Amino acid sequence: MAVAEKRIAGRRRALIGVVAVVAVVAVVVAAALAAVVVLLTQRHEDGAATPSPTTEQVKAQAPRPPNAMPRSEPAAIDIPKLGAHSSLIPLGLNADDTIEVPPVSQPMQAGWYRYGPTPGETGPAVVLGHVDGNKLPGIFFRLKELKPGDAVTVSRKDGSTARFVVREVDQVPKDTFPTDAVYGDTAAPELRLITCGGSFDHAAHSYRDNIIVYATLG
């Protein structure tokens, strides 16, 4: 029995030694895992400390297009090909939310839509003029003669000049006026010239179409 007891005691000591080693290894592994978790947590927290730019910040940081000009009210418009020149008066909205037009009694007077971009700013600046009035030709009487590549210049009150190049000339029925194409946002400075065209509706005392010139800042 003494020999058997010694063998059992020896086995117990060996088992205790193995358990002790396993326990030490487990502690080391647990400590290592804890360190990794802490490190990952710290990295996550460090990353979260620098928030991503908000939509407003992104907009604020977006650079102005290279050829865009700061806001400045326009003073006058010149269309060399047509020999057309006019000062520009500000135009607002009528009670029905349509854009005002220059006085028919002054057919050679053009105006610009003051609630939109100014000529040279990013976006579509809009200039309106009559095709005729008081039985006389208006400032935009020959507007439909413009072709892609023709020049339009707008003098601005800050002393600068915005020079545009015609891209397209379109004639559309007034009841299908392309509102989005004319007034919708653009990525670069653009210009719209608008007048009446087509046949005259005597009952409505108005022309049936609009002539629209699309131009980009050159």
Order of alpha helices (4+ residues) and beta strands (2+ residues): alpha-alpha-beta-beta-beta-beta-beta-beta-beta-beta-alpha-beta-beta
